Amino acid sequence: MGNLKTNDWIDLSGKVAHVTGAGRGIGAGIARALAAAGATVVVSDVDFENAKALSDEIDGIPMLLDVSDREAVELVLSETVDKEGGLDILVNNAGLYVGYGGPVQDITDEMWRKLWSVNVDGVFYTCRKAAELMIESGRGGRIINIASTQAITPGVGVTYDGSKAAVTQITKALALELAPHKINVNAVAPGPTWVQDGEAPEIGGEIPQMTGDPLADSVANRISRMPVGHWGDPIEQGKAVVFLASPMADFITGIYLPVDGGWLLL
């Protein structure tokens, strides 16, 4: 123990990470952070051009992937192993949010099924295949699911809030199941994180209409009272993912980690 160096605890050199929905926003922040820690990062996204642009920036590997397509998930994760020699870290970031919230009476069957096909089915498909590949390798791994503070404090709508609550419970169940295989499964729960173009607005003023749909009053009210006084940045979510992917989190599994600037205190 006397020869330990703290920089060894965060070093992901030699690890292969696959981040879904990594072409922009929080996913891009996660991919950048993992690359900065030394990991080889597969950047997958339904928008291949975005995936390619970010991969060029971080010297990653771009892949086209719609996580709601089971066959595509199985093929792309298998390709990750075949091309990069393994899969050590899976980050399930891909998700839908914009345009899928609102009053329950306005939610169509199509809206419900589309959001859940990505936010929940996609997490299941990727976790299932990643678990299979990690177990086969015999070297364990890390699965990190991106949940949301909305899993705990609803306000956006039954579609999104419900899906992120499901992701949280999936994470806990898999953590228990996969622990004997040395696979740690955890969730990061972002709070208000600015993913739009331009500078984030000041906290305390009028909340901008970011999504084309009005933010729920309860959510807007909480944002206006953010304890840390500013919006989160995607790289801050990435730092939390790096922590859970690193040797520092060897003894951590099944947690729901809010990265929210104090949002859940309100």
VENSUL-V389863 format. One record per residue. N is the residue number from 1. RES is the residue in one small letter. SS is DSSP state (h for helix, s for strand, l for the rest). Layout:
n=N res=RES ss=SS
n=N res=RES ss=SS
//
This chain:
n=1 res=m ss=l
n=2 res=g ss=l
n=3 res=n ss=l
n=4 res=l ss=l
n=5 res=k ss=l
n=6 res=t ss=h
n=7 res=n ss=h
n=8 res=d ss=h
n=9 res=w ss=h
n=10 res=i ss=h
n=11 res=d ss=l
n=12 res=l ss=l
n=13 res=s ss=l
n=14 res=g ss=l
n=15 res=k ss=l
n=16 res=v ss=s
n=17 res=a ss=s
n=18 res=h ss=s
n=19 res=v ss=s
n=20 res=t ss=l
n=21 res=g ss=l
n=22 res=a ss=l
n=23 res=g ss=l
n=24 res=r ss=l
n=25 res=g ss=h
n=26 res=i ss=h
n=27 res=g ss=h
n=28 res=a ss=h
n=29 res=g ss=h
n=30 res=i ss=h
n=31 res=a ss=h
n=32 res=r ss=h
n=33 res=a ss=h
n=34 res=l ss=h
n=35 res=a ss=h
n=36 res=a ss=h
n=37 res=a ss=l
n=38 res=g ss=l
n=39 res=a ss=l
n=40 res=t ss=s
n=41 res=v ss=s
n=42 res=v ss=s
n=43 res=v ss=s
n=44 res=s ss=s
n=45 res=d ss=s
n=46 res=v ss=l
n=47 res=d ss=l
n=48 res=f ss=h
n=49 res=e ss=h
n=50 res=n ss=h
n=51 res=a ss=h
n=52 res=k ss=h
n=53 res=a ss=h
n=54 res=l ss=h
n=55 res=s ss=h
n=56 res=d ss=h
n=57 res=e ss=h
n=58 res=i ss=h
n=59 res=d ss=l
n=60 res=g ss=l
n=61 res=i ss=s
n=62 res=p ss=s
n=63 res=m ss=s
n=64 res=l ss=s
n=65 res=l ss=l
n=66 res=d ss=l
n=67 res=v ss=l
n=68 res=s ss=l
n=69 res=d ss=l
n=70 res=r ss=h
n=71 res=e ss=h
n=72 res=a ss=h
n=73 res=v ss=h
n=74 res=e ss=h
n=75 res=l ss=h
n=76 res=v ss=h
n=77 res=l ss=h
n=78 res=s ss=h
n=79 res=e ss=h
n=80 res=t ss=h
n=81 res=v ss=h
n=82 res=d ss=h
n=83 res=k ss=h
n=84 res=e ss=h
n=85 res=g ss=l
n=86 res=g ss=l
n=87 res=l ss=l
n=88 res=d ss=l
n=89 res=i ss=s
n=90 res=l ss=s
n=91 res=v ss=s
n=92 res=n ss=s
n=93 res=n ss=l
n=94 res=a ss=l
n=95 res=g ss=l
n=96 res=l ss=l
n=97 res=y ss=l
n=98 res=v ss=l
n=99 res=g ss=l
n=100 res=y ss=l
n=101 res=g ss=l
n=102 res=g ss=l
n=103 res=p ss=l
n=104 res=v ss=h
n=105 res=q ss=h
n=106 res=d ss=h
n=107 res=i ss=l
n=108 res=t ss=l
n=109 res=d ss=h
n=110 res=e ss=h
n=111 res=m ss=h
n=112 res=w ss=h
n=113 res=r ss=h
n=114 res=k ss=h
n=115 res=l ss=h
n=116 res=w ss=h
n=117 res=s ss=h
n=118 res=v ss=h
n=119 res=n ss=h
n=120 res=v ss=h
n=121 res=d ss=h
n=122 res=g ss=h
n=123 res=v ss=h
n=124 res=f ss=h
n=125 res=y ss=h
n=126 res=t ss=h
n=127 res=c ss=h
n=128 res=r ss=h
n=129 res=k ss=h
n=130 res=a ss=h
n=131 res=a ss=h
n=132 res=e ss=h
n=133 res=l ss=h
n=134 res=m ss=h
n=135 res=i ss=h
n=136 res=e ss=h
n=137 res=s ss=h
n=138 res=g ss=l
n=139 res=r ss=l
n=140 res=g ss=l
n=141 res=g ss=s
n=142 res=r ss=s
n=143 res=i ss=s
n=144 res=i ss=s
n=145 res=n ss=s
n=146 res=i ss=s
n=147 res=a ss=l
n=148 res=s ss=l
n=149 res=t ss=h
n=150 res=q ss=h
n=151 res=a ss=h
n=152 res=i ss=l
n=153 res=t ss=l
n=154 res=p ss=l
n=155 res=g ss=l
n=156 res=v ss=l
n=157 res=g ss=l
n=158 res=v ss=h
n=159 res=t ss=h
n=160 res=y ss=h
n=161 res=d ss=h
n=162 res=g ss=h
n=163 res=s ss=h
n=164 res=k ss=h
n=165 res=a ss=h
n=166 res=a ss=h
n=167 res=v ss=h
n=168 res=t ss=h
n=169 res=q ss=h
n=170 res=i ss=h
n=171 res=t ss=h
n=172 res=k ss=h
n=173 res=a ss=h
n=174 res=l ss=h
n=175 res=a ss=h
n=176 res=l ss=h
n=177 res=e ss=h
n=178 res=l ss=h
n=179 res=a ss=h
n=180 res=p ss=h
n=181 res=h ss=h
n=182 res=k ss=l
n=183 res=i ss=s
n=184 res=n ss=s
n=185 res=v ss=s
n=186 res=n ss=s
n=187 res=a ss=s
n=188 res=v ss=s
n=189 res=a ss=s
n=190 res=p ss=s
n=191 res=g ss=l
n=192 res=p ss=l
n=193 res=t ss=s
n=194 res=w ss=s
n=195 res=v ss=l
n=196 res=q ss=l
n=197 res=d ss=l
n=198 res=g ss=l
n=199 res=e ss=l
n=200 res=a ss=l
n=201 res=p ss=l
n=202 res=e ss=l
n=203 res=i ss=l
n=204 res=g ss=l
n=205 res=g ss=l
n=206 res=e ss=l
n=207 res=i ss=l
n=208 res=p ss=l
n=209 res=q ss=l
n=210 res=m ss=l
n=211 res=t ss=l
n=212 res=g ss=l
n=213 res=d ss=l
n=214 res=p ss=l
n=215 res=l ss=l
n=216 res=a ss=l
n=217 res=d ss=h
n=218 res=s ss=h
n=219 res=v ss=h
n=220 res=a ss=h
n=221 res=n ss=h
n=222 res=r ss=h
n=223 res=i ss=h
n=224 res=s ss=h
n=225 res=r ss=l
n=226 res=m ss=l
n=227 res=p ss=l
n=228 res=v ss=l
n=229 res=g ss=l
n=230 res=h ss=l
n=231 res=w ss=l
n=232 res=g ss=s
n=233 res=d ss=s
n=234 res=p ss=h
n=235 res=i ss=h
n=236 res=e ss=h
n=237 res=q ss=h
n=238 res=g ss=h
n=239 res=k ss=h
n=240 res=a ss=h
n=241 res=v ss=h
n=242 res=v ss=h
n=243 res=f ss=h
n=244 res=l ss=h
n=245 res=a ss=h
n=246 res=s ss=l
n=247 res=p ss=h
n=248 res=m ss=h
n=249 res=a ss=h
n=250 res=d ss=l
n=251 res=f ss=l
n=252 res=i ss=l
n=253 res=t ss=l
n=254 res=g ss=l
n=255 res=i ss=l
n=256 res=y ss=s
n=257 res=l ss=s
n=258 res=p ss=s
n=259 res=v ss=s
n=260 res=d ss=l
n=261 res=g ss=l
n=262 res=g ss=l
n=263 res=w ss=h
n=264 res=l ss=h
n=265 res=l ss=h
n=266 res=l ss=l
//
